[in-house]
Structure formats: structure tokens, C-alpha cells
Amino acid sequence: MTKPKVTIVIPFFNSEKTLDTCIKSILKQTINNYEIILIDNNSTDKSKEIALSYSKQYNNGLNMCILQH
């Protein structure tokens, strides 16, 4: 994989209602030389599961970071 030209960072906390739409919107863009870094700030809803699902599905272009208190 070549070094990405663009890094998109998505911090989230309890965003299960909007996170899926956010990620899908990025994946639909015409640019293809990017990485997405998803940062979970200890969500208590299903946000983390949504992020992990995308991370597994697109493991070559998504990075998953977990912030813990």
C-alpha cells in the first residue's frame, strides 16, 4: 500500500446513530488514496462495534484507534 495523501480522523463518542452514515459518505468519495482513523472515546452504545465492523471489512484502508480513560 502506498503512503496515503489524505488522513481522515473521526473521533466519536456514543455516535451509533450517525457513525455508519459518516463512514459510508467517506467511502463513496472519488479520491482513493486515503486512510481513515476511527477514534472511540469509550462509547457505551454500539459505536465501537460499528467502527470495528468497518475496520475488519476495509482493513487495508481503515485504522482503528481506541482512546481509554
N, CA, C and O atoms as a GROMACS GRO file, in nm:
protein
  276
    1MET      N    1   0.085  -0.119   0.000
    1MET     CA    2   0.000   0.000   0.000
    1MET      C    3   0.089   0.124   0.000
    1MET      O    4   0.184   0.133   0.078
    2THR      N    5   0.057   0.219  -0.087
    2THR     CA    6   0.133   0.343  -0.091
    2THR      C    7   0.092   0.434   0.024
    2THR      O    8  -0.016   0.420   0.081
    3LYS      N    9   0.179   0.526   0.055
    3LYS     CA   10   0.150   0.619   0.164
    3LYS      C   11   0.030   0.705   0.125
    3LYS      O   12   0.027   0.762   0.016
    4PRO      N   13  -0.071   0.715   0.214
    4PRO     CA   14  -0.191   0.791   0.180
    4PRO      C   15  -0.163   0.941   0.169
    4PRO      O   16  -0.081   0.995   0.243
    5LYS      N   17  -0.231   1.006   0.076
    5LYS     CA   18  -0.220   1.150   0.062
    5LYS      C   19  -0.306   1.223   0.165
    5LYS      O   20  -0.273   1.335   0.206
    6VAL      N   21  -0.414   1.160   0.206
    6VAL     CA   22  -0.508   1.223   0.297
    6VAL      C   23  -0.536   1.129   0.414
    6VAL      O   24  -0.557   1.009   0.395
    7THR      N   25  -0.535   1.184   0.533
    7THR     CA   26  -0.575   1.110   0.652
    7THR      C   27  -0.701   1.175   0.707
    7THR      O   28  -0.704   1.295   0.733
    8ILE      N   29  -0.805   1.095   0.724
    8ILE     CA   30  -0.932   1.142   0.777
    8ILE      C   31  -0.945   1.085   0.917
    8ILE      O   32  -0.946   0.963   0.935
    9VAL      N   33  -0.956   1.172   1.016
    9VAL     CA   34  -0.967   1.129   1.156
    9VAL      C   35  -1.110   1.154   1.201
    9VAL      O   36  -1.163   1.264   1.191
   10ILE      N   37  -1.173   1.047   1.252
   10ILE     CA   38  -1.310   1.056   1.301
   10ILE      C   39  -1.312   1.018   1.449
   10ILE      O   40  -1.314   0.900   1.483
   11PRO      N   41  -1.313   1.119   1.536
   11PRO     CA   42  -1.331   1.088   1.678
   11PRO      C   43  -1.480   1.071   1.705
   11PRO      O   44  -1.562   1.144   1.649
   12PHE      N   45  -1.515   0.976   1.790
   12PHE     CA   46  -1.658   0.958   1.817
   12PHE      C   47  -1.680   0.912   1.960
   12PHE      O   48  -1.595   0.849   2.022
   13PHE      N   49  -1.798   0.948   2.011
   13PHE     CA   50  -1.844   0.904   2.143
   13PHE      C   51  -1.995   0.887   2.135
   13PHE      O   52  -2.068   0.983   2.111
   14ASN      N   53  -2.040   0.765   2.155
   14ASN     CA   54  -2.184   0.733   2.151
   14ASN      C   55  -2.251   0.789   2.025
   14ASN      O   56  -2.348   0.864   2.033
   15SER      N   57  -2.197   0.752   1.911
   15SER     CA   58  -2.244   0.804   1.782
   15SER      C   59  -2.305   0.696   1.694
   15SER      O   60  -2.296   0.703   1.572
   16GLU      N   61  -2.367   0.597   1.755
   16GLU     CA   62  -2.420   0.486   1.675
   16GLU      C   63  -2.524   0.531   1.572
   16GLU      O   64  -2.542   0.463   1.471
   17LYS      N   65  -2.591   0.642   1.595
   17LYS     CA   66  -2.693   0.688   1.501
   17LYS      C   67  -2.633   0.756   1.378
   17LYS      O   68  -2.699   0.764   1.275
   18THR      N   69  -2.510   0.805   1.387
   18THR     CA   70  -2.452   0.882   1.276
   18THR      C   71  -2.321   0.825   1.221
   18THR      O   72  -2.281   0.862   1.111
   19LEU      N   73  -2.255   0.739   1.293
   19LEU     CA   74  -2.123   0.692   1.253
   19LEU      C   75  -2.126   0.614   1.122
   19LEU      O   76  -2.039   0.634   1.037
   20ASP      N   77  -2.223   0.528   1.104
   20ASP     CA   78  -2.233   0.449   0.982
   20ASP      C   79  -2.246   0.540   0.860
   20ASP      O   80  -2.178   0.520   0.760
   21THR      N   81  -2.333   0.639   0.868
   21THR     CA   82  -2.353   0.734   0.758
   21THR      C   83  -2.226   0.813   0.730
   21THR      O   84  -2.191   0.837   0.615
   22CYS      N   85  -2.158   0.853   0.834
   22CYS     CA   86  -2.034   0.927   0.820
   22CYS      C   87  -1.929   0.846   0.744
   22CYS      O   88  -1.868   0.895   0.650
   23ILE      N   89  -1.909   0.723   0.785
   23ILE     CA   90  -1.808   0.637   0.721
   23ILE      C   91  -1.848   0.606   0.576
   23ILE      O   92  -1.763   0.610   0.487
   24LYS      N   93  -1.975   0.575   0.553
   24LYS     CA   94  -2.022   0.546   0.417
   24LYS      C   95  -2.000   0.665   0.325
   24LYS      O   96  -1.964   0.648   0.208
   25SER      N   97  -2.021   0.784   0.376
   25SER     CA   98  -2.002   0.905   0.297
   25SER      C   99  -1.857   0.919   0.252
   25SER      O  100  -1.830   0.956   0.138
   26ILE      N  101  -1.764   0.890   0.340
   26ILE     CA  102  -1.622   0.897   0.306
   26ILE      C  103  -1.586   0.790   0.204
   26ILE      O  104  -1.513   0.817   0.109
   27LEU      N  105  -1.638   0.670   0.223
   27LEU     CA  106  -1.605   0.560   0.131
   27LEU      C  107  -1.659   0.583  -0.010
   27LEU      O  108  -1.609   0.523  -0.105
   28LYS      N  109  -1.759   0.669  -0.025
   28LYS     CA  110  -1.817   0.698  -0.156
   28LYS      C  111  -1.739   0.805  -0.234
   28LYS      O  112  -1.770   0.831  -0.351
   29GLN      N  113  -1.641   0.867  -0.172
   29GLN     CA  114  -1.567   0.973  -0.239
   29GLN      C  115  -1.484   0.918  -0.354
   29GLN      O  116  -1.449   0.800  -0.356
   30THR      N  117  -1.454   1.004  -0.450
   30THR     CA  118  -1.378   0.960  -0.567
   30THR      C  119  -1.229   0.947  -0.538
   30THR      O  120  -1.160   0.871  -0.607
   31ILE      N  121  -1.179   1.018  -0.441
   31ILE     CA  122  -1.038   1.002  -0.402
   31ILE      C  123  -1.020   0.863  -0.343
   31ILE      O  124  -1.105   0.816  -0.267
   32ASN      N  125  -0.911   0.798  -0.375
   32ASN     CA  126  -0.892   0.663  -0.321
   32ASN      C  127  -0.758   0.646  -0.251
   32ASN      O  128  -0.724   0.535  -0.210
   33ASN      N  129  -0.682   0.752  -0.239
   33ASN     CA  130  -0.554   0.742  -0.170
   33ASN      C  131  -0.566   0.809  -0.033
   33ASN      O  132  -0.512   0.918  -0.010
   34TYR      N  133  -0.636   0.743   0.056
   34TYR     CA  134  -0.659   0.798   0.189
   34TYR      C  135  -0.661   0.687   0.293
   34TYR      O  136  -0.669   0.568   0.261
   35GLU      N  137  -0.654   0.730   0.418
   35GLU     CA  138  -0.675   0.638   0.529
   35GLU      C  139  -0.775   0.703   0.622
   35GLU      O  140  -0.784   0.825   0.630
   36ILE      N  141  -0.850   0.620   0.692
   36ILE     CA  142  -0.946   0.668   0.791
   36ILE      C  143  -0.902   0.616   0.927
   36ILE      O  144  -0.880   0.496   0.945
   37ILE      N  145  -0.891   0.706   1.020
   37ILE     CA  146  -0.858   0.668   1.157
   37ILE      C  147  -0.981   0.694   1.243
   37ILE      O  148  -1.026   0.808   1.255
   38LEU      N  149  -1.034   0.589   1.300
   38LEU     CA  150  -1.152   0.597   1.386
   38LEU      C  151  -1.107   0.595   1.531
   38LEU      O  152  -1.036   0.504   1.573
   39ILE      N  153  -1.149   0.695   1.607
   39ILE     CA  154  -1.106   0.706   1.746
   39ILE      C  155  -1.228   0.701   1.837
   39ILE      O  156  -1.310   0.793   1.838
   40ASP      N  157  -1.238   0.595   1.913
   40ASP     CA  158  -1.350   0.577   2.007
   40ASP      C  159  -1.309   0.628   2.144
   40ASP      O  160  -1.208   0.586   2.200
   41ASN      N  161  -1.388   0.718   2.199
   41ASN     CA  162  -1.361   0.771   2.332
   41ASN      C  163  -1.450   0.702   2.435
   41ASN      O  164  -1.530   0.765   2.505
   42ASN      N  165  -1.435   0.569   2.442
   42ASN     CA  166  -1.507   0.486   2.539
   42ASN      C  167  -1.659   0.495   2.526
   42ASN      O  168  -1.730   0.516   2.625
   43SER      N  169  -1.709   0.479   2.405
   43SER     CA  170  -1.853   0.479   2.382
   43SER      C  171  -1.920   0.367   2.460
   43SER      O  172  -1.863   0.260   2.479
   44THR      N  173  -2.042   0.394   2.503
   44THR     CA  174  -2.119   0.293   2.576
   44THR      C  175  -2.234   0.238   2.491
   44THR      O  176  -2.306   0.150   2.536
   45ASP      N  177  -2.250   0.291   2.370
   45ASP     CA  178  -2.352   0.238   2.280
   45ASP      C  179  -2.284   0.143   2.180
   45ASP      O  180  -2.180   0.085   2.213
   46LYS      N  181  -2.338   0.127   2.062
   46LYS     CA  182  -2.282   0.032   1.965
   46LYS      C  183  -2.185   0.096   1.867
   46LYS      O  184  -2.152   0.035   1.765
   47SER      N  185  -2.139   0.216   1.895
   47SER     CA  186  -2.045   0.285   1.806
   47SER      C  187  -1.918   0.205   1.783
   47SER      O  188  -1.871   0.193   1.670
   48LYS      N  189  -1.863   0.152   1.889
   48LYS     CA  190  -1.738   0.077   1.878
   48LYS      C  191  -1.756  -0.045   1.787
   48LYS      O  192  -1.669  -0.075   1.706
   49GLU      N  193  -1.868  -0.114   1.801
   49GLU     CA  194  -1.894  -0.231   1.717
   49GLU      C  195  -1.906  -0.192   1.569
   49GLU      O  196  -1.858  -0.263   1.481
   50ILE      N  197  -1.970  -0.078   1.543
   50ILE     CA  198  -1.982  -0.029   1.406
   50ILE      C  199  -1.843   0.000   1.349
   50ILE      O  200  -1.812  -0.040   1.237
   51ALA      N  201  -1.761   0.069   1.425
   51ALA     CA  202  -1.625   0.102   1.380
   51ALA      C  203  -1.543  -0.024   1.357
   51ALA      O  204  -1.473  -0.035   1.257
   52LEU      N  205  -1.551  -0.118   1.449
   52LEU     CA  206  -1.476  -0.244   1.433
   52LEU      C  207  -1.522  -0.321   1.310
   52LEU      O  208  -1.441  -0.384   1.242
   53SER      N  209  -1.650  -0.316   1.282
   53SER     CA  210  -1.703  -0.383   1.164
   53SER      C  211  -1.642  -0.325   1.036
   53SER      O  212  -1.600  -0.400   0.948
   54TYR      N  213  -1.635  -0.195   1.026
   54TYR     CA  214  -1.573  -0.132   0.909
   54TYR      C  215  -1.422  -0.159   0.906
   54TYR      O  216  -1.364  -0.181   0.800
   55SER      N  217  -1.362  -0.156   1.021
   55SER     CA  218  -1.218  -0.181   1.029
   55SER      C  219  -1.184  -0.320   0.975
   55SER      O  220  -1.084  -0.337   0.905
   56LYS      N  221  -1.265  -0.419   1.008
   56LYS     CA  222  -1.243  -0.556   0.959
   56LYS      C  223  -1.274  -0.567   0.810
   56LYS      O  224  -1.203  -0.635   0.736
   57GLN      N  225  -1.379  -0.499   0.767
   57GLN     CA  226  -1.421  -0.507   0.627
   57GLN      C  227  -1.323  -0.437   0.533
   57GLN      O  228  -1.299  -0.484   0.421
   58TYR      N  229  -1.265  -0.326   0.578
   58TYR     CA  230  -1.174  -0.247   0.494
   58TYR      C  231  -1.038  -0.238   0.561
   58TYR      O  232  -0.982  -0.129   0.575
   59ASN      N  233  -0.983  -0.350   0.602
   59ASN     CA  234  -0.862  -0.349   0.683
   59ASN      C  235  -0.740  -0.289   0.613
   59ASN      O  236  -0.642  -0.259   0.680
   60ASN      N  237  -0.744  -0.269   0.482
   60ASN     CA  238  -0.629  -0.209   0.417
   60ASN      C  239  -0.637  -0.057   0.413
   60ASN      O  240  -0.537   0.008   0.381
   61GLY      N  241  -0.750   0.002   0.446
   61GLY     CA  242  -0.762   0.147   0.437
   61GLY      C  243  -0.811   0.215   0.562
   61GLY      O  244  -0.812   0.338   0.570
   62LEU      N  245  -0.852   0.137   0.662
   62LEU     CA  246  -0.902   0.195   0.787
   62LEU      C  247  -0.810   0.156   0.901
   62LEU      O  248  -0.764   0.042   0.910
   63ASN      N  249  -0.786   0.250   0.987
   63ASN     CA  250  -0.713   0.220   1.110
   63ASN      C  251  -0.806   0.248   1.226
   63ASN      O  252  -0.878   0.349   1.225
   64MET      N  253  -0.806   0.163   1.323
   64MET     CA  254  -0.893   0.178   1.439
   64MET      C  255  -0.806   0.209   1.560
   64MET      O  256  -0.717   0.133   1.596
   65CYS      N  257  -0.835   0.321   1.622
   65CYS     CA  258  -0.763   0.359   1.745
   65CYS      C  259  -0.866   0.367   1.857
   65CYS      O  260  -0.978   0.413   1.836
   66ILE      N  261  -0.828   0.323   1.974
   66ILE     CA  262  -0.918   0.327   2.089
   66ILE      C  263  -0.856   0.416   2.195
   66ILE      O  264  -0.743   0.392   2.239
   67LEU      N  265  -0.929   0.518   2.236
   67LEU     CA  266  -0.887   0.601   2.348
   67LEU      C  267  -0.950   0.544   2.474
   67LEU      O  268  -1.070   0.515   2.477
   68GLN      N  269  -0.873   0.530   2.576
   68GLN     CA  270  -0.926   0.479   2.702
   68GLN      C  271  -0.889   0.574   2.814
   68GLN      O  272  -0.779   0.629   2.817
   69HIS      N  273  -0.981   0.592   2.905
   69HIS     CA  274  -0.956   0.679   3.020
   69HIS      C  275  -0.881   0.603   3.125
   69HIS      O  276  -0.849   0.658   3.230
   0.00000   0.00000   0.00000
